[in-house]
Amino acid sequence: MSLHRLVLWRHGETDYNLAGRLQGHLDSALTDNGRQQALVAAEAVGEFEPDVAVSSDLRRARSTVSALGEVSGIPAALDKRLRETNVGDWQGLSGAEIEHSWPGAMTLWRSDATWAPPGGESRVEVAERALSVVTELDHSHHGTALLCTHGGLITSLTARLLDLPVRLWPSIGGVGNCHWVVLVRRDRHDHTWRLMTYNHGVTN
């Protein structure tokens, strides 16, 4: 038994997104706009007819995936392995504040997927914990799995599933609020993931 399709859906806009601050594992809330984004996007995401849905346990992801339940009746399990990157001492700070206290560190972080913020984790580490979720779903489900999660995790997991060299991971662009990524396999005998859709949303 193995998955045929994987949909990675980012949560809606949060108060921290709006303020330009890093959230990491902070449990921020959706804005009114974020809640509306989730409701609109849930209609489109529901058309994938996922056989299983799993969400980060952080509130912004839980609130987003609950919109899917409202429009489609699809329930979602919660898994803390789908949390956003733990950015350690940078959580809650703006880019300017980080640059002031750690000159050049933001540039290093963005250019090296193996580097971790002080007290945090690297993108490689994030991808490995998220991959364990996909692997478990692979052994227990077929068809389509939907993961409602976070931007940093989505880009890292996408790179890992495509087996890209780690040095190329920083070349993958970000994913907008309530946008999604779709990966598929050719058939049940081929375990290679292929990228079909990236950073797609209802306004695209």
PyMOL commands that set and color helices and strands:
alter all, ss='L'
color gray80, all
select helices_A, chain A and resi 15-19+32-46+59-72+80-82+88-90+95-101+105-111+123-140+151-161+166-171
alter helices_A, ss='H'
color red, helices_A
select strands_A, chain A and resi 3-10+52-55+77-78+143-149+180-184+194-200
alter strands_A, ss='S'
color yellow, strands_A
deselect
rebuild
show_as cartoon
